[in-house]
Amino acid sequence: MKLFKLLFSLTLMLMVYISTASAEYSYQLVIPPGAENANLFGINKAGKVVGRTFNDLGFLGSFEYDMKSGVYTNLEEGFRAFGISNSGVMVGDVDGVCAIRDKKGNITTFFPPAYTENSFCQARGVNANGKVSGFVIDDDVWFGFIYDSEYDTYEEFLHSPVTIANGINAQGQNVGSVYRFGGDVYTDSPEGRYGYLREPDGSIRYFEISQSLPGWTNIRGISENGLISGFFLDPATLEFTGFATTIPEGNEFETITLTHDQVLHLRPCYPGLPSPPGEGYVLLTDVFTHQVRNDGVVVGRCTDYHYNSTTGDEIEYTTYGLIATPIRKGNQGGGKCLPPPAGMTNWWPGDGNSIDIFGGLHGAFEYDATTGPGLVDLAFTLDGDEDFINVPHNSDLDLGTDDFTVDLWVNFNDTSGEQVLVEKWVQGDGFVDGWTLTKLYNNVLRLAFDKVDGEEFVLDSNVLTILPGNWYHFAATRKGYTFTLFMNGWEIARDVFEGPLNLNSDSSLKFGHRGNPNDTDGSIDWRGFYLNGRIDEVELFVGTALSKEQIMALYAAAGRGKCKDGL
């Protein structure tokens, strides 16, 4: 790949840019704690994702990631996971032999009749009917297969120089890529790799992406409702670019022209990427998209590297597993948005302003605070250097001794240090008033509040997996004497604090900042604790503690957002 890019760089200009297309997708970077690199391959409707970790020497292990809880689970040693069904069955290989892992963790190997001991077999897709898709490398010939695990039967197809059979859906449609020589299958097409769709009756159609360098189209995933995903080589930048689109109707060979919102525009993967190491380097970002779900959520991987076209030097950084979620406009009145839960008193969506669209208590942008691409439309954008959103004190914002809920979405550019999410808090001389929801330096979520005598009490979560570039939903509730913290819809801490628990404060309500003597009367705290990242959809429910089911619904709505009709 390095040689290929070096040759083309002699005639093509590489453009370095930061995409603003994240209005179409929100991106989450996934990597198990302690891992060097990760790649995601499969996703099911329950939000279970399978992937692998690796280093410069190759494969290290497979894991399952639960999108709802953020929990990673290591899979059996030697099993290389690639696909997962809605029921939780996984497929992949063990030492080059195709393998199925059932829901209890039992692994069974299998291989087509044409497999020999010198062959390599990998299963890549599995559907609800027990049909598995994969491919075999036998000497210089690759071929795809469909294995019916219920009846122990095989279908082989597309013997070619390179055939990679990937996903299979409940209808039995299989997609993948195949290398063909010019004129072999396609009229007036150059030789190279093209995507294919194989129907259950064995008929095959082929695809190329019009925006791709000819012969560099790969299709990796297919959903039950006709979405396909994959990647192509962009001739303008020589970067691999992910996509998700619908299956076109047509003839044996189809050219797909992707629209802007079908392409994953992510550059760089990690906002904190170091600067180029010297003259002559350009930033390149490769995005490989694997499986796609019915709702358009896709998984894959993202890698940043600096490349020098003169020397051929390539400096690669961490490869992250990637989850891309489409950001729909349902919150503008579409049928799929979530109705705001009963009891909402204030809602700051951050859509280009600091307006409270529900309660009318508007905020102000302080210093360089602004808005930019968010999870739902736009979001408050803070750089960690004195930026914050300030909502002037109003007694309607006081939580007092009543039940309450506060929730918001956060995407960190950098997770180092303590960073305030939202607070109405005074850190005074020998006393504290109000409450604060903050991420501590060690990625512990803390809700701190005072009692009658001003003594500070805290509710802390365990250490959380929080990575830069990911959207996380955080919430805190009080019902009676019980305080609860949530992350991504799941309870992460709970405790009972008896007493009056008056959380009123004369401070303003702040997003992304700890009040100091300049902006908060009575404060003696100059630490700032500014948030470096984005905050979206800040909401207060004064007098109402949402249930865990309602909190989960807010998280599950994600980019669909809440309905704004009539507001």
N, C-alpha and C positions, 0 to 999 in steps of 0.2 A: 504494500500500500504506500509506503514511503517513497519508493521509486516512481510509482505511478503519479503521485502528487508532484514530485520534483520535475518530471517531464512536462506536465501540463502547466506548471507555474511559469515556464519560460514564455508562454504565449497568453496566459490568462492573468488578469489582475485580480488579486484577492482583496475583498472589501471587508474591513472590520467595522462592525456596527453592533448596537444594542437594540434588539428587536422590541417593538412596542406592541406586538401581537398577542401578548398574554391576556388581552381582553377576550380571546377565543378559548384559551385554556388556562387553568390554574395548574401549577406544577408542584409536585412533592418529590423531594430527593430522599431515597431510602437506602440505608446501609446499616447492617447490624453493628452493634457496639464492638469496637476492637477490630473490625474488618478493614482491609485496605481498599478493596473494590467490590462492587456488587452489580449484578445484572438481574432484572426481573423478566420472567418469561410467561407466566400464566396468571389469570385472575378469574374468580368465579363471582356469582351474584351475591354471595354472602360477604364479599370483601376480603376473602382469603387470597393471598398472592404467594406464588412460589418463585424462588430465585436462587442464585448461587453467589458465593464469594470466591475471589481469586486474587492471586498476586502475579508478579512477573513470571513466576515459574508455572503458572497454570491454575487449575481448579483446586479449591480448598474444601468446600462443602456446600450443601444445599440447606435452604431455610424456608420456613413459612412465615409470612408477615400478615398480621391481622390489622387491616386498615381501621377497624372500629376501635380497637383497644391500643394499637401501637405496639403490640407484643410480638417479639421474634421467637421462633421455635426452631432449633436446629434439627435437621432430619438425619436419618441413619447414615453413618459413615459409608462412603463409596457410592451412594445413590445420587445421581445427577438429575435433579428434577427439571422438567421442562414445561409440562402442562398440568392443569388441574380442572376437574369437572365441577359442576354445581353441587354434586354430592360429596366432594372432597377427595375423590380418587385422583391420584397423581400418576404421571408417566414420565419416563426418561430413560436412563440406561445405567447399568452397573458394569464397569470394565468393558465397555463397548458392546454389551449385549442389551437389547431392549428390555425394559422393566416396567411393571405396574406395581404401584403401592396402594393398597386398599386403605379404607378409612381407619382401620385399626393399626396401621403401620406395617403390615405384612407385605413383603416384596416378593414378586414372582417374575422371573425372567422368561422371555420367549423370543422367537426369531422366525422369519419366513422360511419356506422350504429352500429357497435359493441361497440362504445364508451359509457360509462356510466358516471354519475356524479362523480364517484369515480376514474375515469381513468385519465391518463395524456396523452396528445397528443402533439406531436411536429413535425412540418414540417421542413424538412432539405434541400430539393433540389427543384429547379423549372427550367423548360426548356422553350424554346421559344414558344412551342406549348401549354403552359398553364397547363402542367402536373406537379403535385407536388408529391414528395416522402416524406415519414415520417414514424413515428411509434407510437404505442399506448401501454401504460403500463396499463393492466387491471388485478388487483390483482397480481397473481404470473405469469401471462402469458403476454409476449410481442409479438407484431406482426407488420409487416410492411404493408404499403399500398401505392397504387398509386391513386391519386385523379385527375380526369380530370375536371378542373375547368370550361371548356367550356360547357361540357355536364352534369356536376354534378354527375359523376359516380365514383365508387370506386372498386378497386381490393385489397383484403387482402391476405397476404401470410406469410409463415414462423412463425407460432405460436410456440413459444419456450420459454425457461427460460429467454433468453435475445436476442431480435432482434432489431438492430438499423439500420433502412433504411436511407441511406444518399443521395448522389448525384444522379441526373438523367440528362442524356444528351438529345440532340435534337432527337436522334434516339430512345429514350425511354428506353435505357439501364439504369438500376439502380444498385448501389453498396451499400454495407453496411457490417455489421458484424453480426454474429449469434453465440450464445452459443449452442453447441450440446454435448450430452453425447457420450463417446467413443462407436464406433460401430453403433451408431444411423444413421449416414449418411456416415461416412468415414470408409473405411476398415483399420483396424489396426492403427487407429489414436487415440491419447489420447483425453479425453474430454477437452473442452475449447472453446475459441472464435476463429472463423475463418472468413475470408472475403468471400463475395459472389458477384457474378455478376448475375443479373436477366435480361434475355432478354425480349423484348416486348411480345413474345409469352408465357411467364410465365416459361420457362425452366430456371434452376438455375445451375450454376457451383460454386464450392467452391475453396478457395485458402488458402495457408499458405506460409509464408516467411521462407525459409530454414535457414536463419541466426537467426530466432527468437527462444525464448524459446517456446516449443510446446504449442499450445493453446493460444497464445498471439498475434494474427495477426488481425489488423483492417484495413478495406478499407473505406475511407471517401469520395473520390471524383472521378469523371469520366469526361473526356473532350469529345468533339464531335469527335476527331480524335483518340480515343482509348487509351489515357493515364489514368492510375489510380494512386491515391495517398492514403497514409495512414501512419500507424506507427506500429512498432512491439517492443517487449521487447527483448533487447539484453542480452543473458545469460551471456556474459563475463563481462558486466559492470552493469547490472540491470538498464539500462537507456532505456527509450522509445526513439525510433529513427525513424525519418520521412523518407519517400521514395516517389519517383515518377517513374513509370515504364510503359511499354506497357502491354496490355492484352494478355496473352499467349493463343495460340490455344491448345486445348487438350480435355481431358475427363471431367467427372463429378467433379473430384478432382485434383487440380494441385498444385505442389510445385514450387514456384518462387524463383530462386536464383538471387539476385540482384547483378548488377555490381557496381563497386566502385562509378561511376559517377551517379548512381541512388539513392544513399543514401545521406541524408543531414548530413554532418559532421560539427557540430557547437558546439564547446566547448571551453570556456564557451560562453553563449549568449552575455554577456556584458564584454568587455575586462578589465574594471576597477573593476571587482569583488574583494571584500576584501579577504585577506588571510584567511585560515582556522582558526577558533577561538581557536584551541588548538590541543593537541595530539589526534590521533585516528580518525580525520575527513578526509574524502575524498570528492573531488568535483564530483558531479553528475549533469548532464544536461539532461533534458527531452525535446525532440522535438516532438510535435504532428502536423502532417500535415493533413490539411483538403482538401480544394478544389484545383483542378489543372486546368489550362487553356490550350488551344491548343498549345501555345508556350512553355509549360513546366513550367511556373511561378506557384508557389504554395504558399498558405497561411496557417498559423497555429499559433502556439505559441511556446515559448521557455522559460524554467524556469531553473535557476541555484539554487543549494542548496548544503550545506555541510552536510554530513551524518556521524554519528559515529556508527559503527557496534557493538561496545561494549555496549554502553548505549541506542542505538536506537534513540538518539537525532537527530533531523532534523532541520536545520536552512535554511529556504527558503528565497530567495531574490525576487526581482520584476519579475513578469511574463510579457513578452513582446509579443505583436502581431508580427508575423514573416512573411516577404515576402522573398521568395527565388527565384532568377532569374538564370536560367542556363547560364553559360558562355560558349558560343560556340567558335569554332576556325575559324569562318568565316572570321575573319580579316587576316587570313593567305592565303587568296585566294579563300575562299568559296563564293558561289553565293549570300549569304544573307548579306554580309558585306555592309557597306555604302560607296559609292565612296567619297573620300575627297572633300569637297566643293571647288568650284573655288575660287581662291584668297589666298589659304593657302601659308604662307611663311615659317613657322617653325612648327615642330611637334616632341615633346619629349614623346614617349610612355612609357618610364620607364621599358622596357622589359629586365631587367637584366643589364642595362647600362644607361648612361646619354646622349646617342647619339641623335642628331637632325637628324632624318631620312629624312627630307624634305629639310631643308635649310643648313645643314652642320655646324651649329654653336653649337658645342657640349659643354656639361656642365661637372661639376666635383662633386663628392661626397665629402662633407665636414664633418669632424668629423666622427660620426658613421652612417651616412646616408647609406642606402642600398636599395635593392629592395626585394619585397615579393609578396604574392598573391594579385592580383589586380582585378579590374572589367573586364578589357580586358587583359588577360594574366597576366603579372606582373605589379607592381606599385612601385613608390618611397615610401620608408618606413622611417618615421621620428619619433623620440621618444620625441620630445619637449625639448631636452636638448642639444642645440647647433648644432643639425643636420640640414643641408639644402643642396639644390642643387644650384650650382653657375655656371652661364653661363657668361663668360667674356664679357665685353662691346664690342659691335660692332655696328657701325652706322646703319647697316641693321636691328637692333632690335629697333631702335628709332621710336616712333610713330609720332613725329613731330606734324604737324597741319592737318594730313590726317585722313581719316576714318580708323577705325581699329576694330578688334574683338580679344578678348582673351577668351579662355574657357578651362575648366579642370574639372575633377572629383575629389572629396575629400571625404574621409571617416575618421572621427575624432575618435580617441581613447577616447578623453576627450574634452568637449566643453568649459571648463572653460577658462576665460581670453581672451585677444585679441590674434589672431593667423593670421599671414600673409599667404595668399594663394600664390600669385605671385606678384612680383613688380620689377620695375626698378626705383629706388627712392633714393633721398638723402634728409635726414632731417638735414638741416644745421643750422648754427647760424644766425637766422633771415631770412632764406630763405628755400624753398623746391623746388626740381626739379624732374620732371618725374611723375610717377603714381604708385599707389599701390592698389591692390585688397585684402581686409582683412576682416576677421570676427571679429567684436568687442566683448567685454566681454559679452554683452547682446544678442548675436546671431543676430545682425544687420549686413547685408552685406554692406560694404562701398567701393566705388571707390573714392579715393582722388587724386587730381592732382593740379598743380600749374598754375597760370596765368603768364603773362609777368613779372610782378613785384615781382614774387616769393611768392605771397600770396596763401595760401592753400584753395582750394575749394573742396567740397565733395558732392557726391551723395549717400544717405543712403536709404536702404530699411526699411520697418517696421520690427518689431521683428519677426524672423522666427522660425519655429519649426525645430530644428536641433538636432538630437539625436546621441549619440555615436553608432558606428557600422553600420551606414547607409551610402550608397553611394549617394552623391548629385552632380548634375551637375550645375556648376556656369559659367556664361558668362557675359561679359561686351562689349558693342559696342559704337562706336561713328559714327554718320552719320551727317555730317555738324556740326551744333551746338548742336545736340541732343545726349545726353548720356543715355544709357539704361542698366539696370541690369536684369539678368534672373536667375531663379532657377528652375531646372527640366523642362526646356523648356518654362516656363511661365514668362512673364514680371512682375517684382516685384518693379521696380522703374524707373522713367524717368524724365529728366529735360533738359532745354535748358540753355546753358552757352555761351553767345556771347563773341566774341573777338578772337584773334589769337589762343589761347589755344595750345601753343607749349609744348608738353609733352616729349621732348627730355631730356635725362639725361646721364651723364658720368658714372653712376653706372653700375655694372654688373646686369644681370637679375637673380633674386633669386626666388626659390620655397621654401616657408616655413620659411622665416626669414626676419626681418627688419634689413637693413644694419647698421653696427656700425663702429666706427673709425678704428677698426682692419681690416675690409674688404671693406670699402667704403670711398673713399677720400671725405672729406668735411663733413662727417656725425658727429654729436655730440650726437647721440641717442644710448644709451646703453641698451635699454629695450628688444631688441631681438625679442619678439613676435614670438617665434618658434612654428611651427605647430606640434601637437602631433597626428599623424595618417598617412594616406596614400594619396598620390597624383598620379593621373593617367591621361594620355592622355592630356598633356599640349600642347596647340596650339596657334599660333599667325597668324593673318591675317592682315599684315601691308598694309594699303591702301584699305581695304575692310571691310565694315560693313555687316555682314550676316543679312539676313532677319529673322523675328521671325519664319517663317516656316523652315528655315534652322537650326536655333537654336533648334527647337523642334525635327527636324530629328536627330540631334546629340544626344539629350537626348534619343529619342526613340530607337536608335541603341543600347544603353546600352552595354551589354556584347558581342554583335555581333561585335562591333567596326567598324573601317573604313578599307577599303581595302588597302593592302600594295603591291599589284601586281605592279611590275615595279619600285618600290622605291629602 
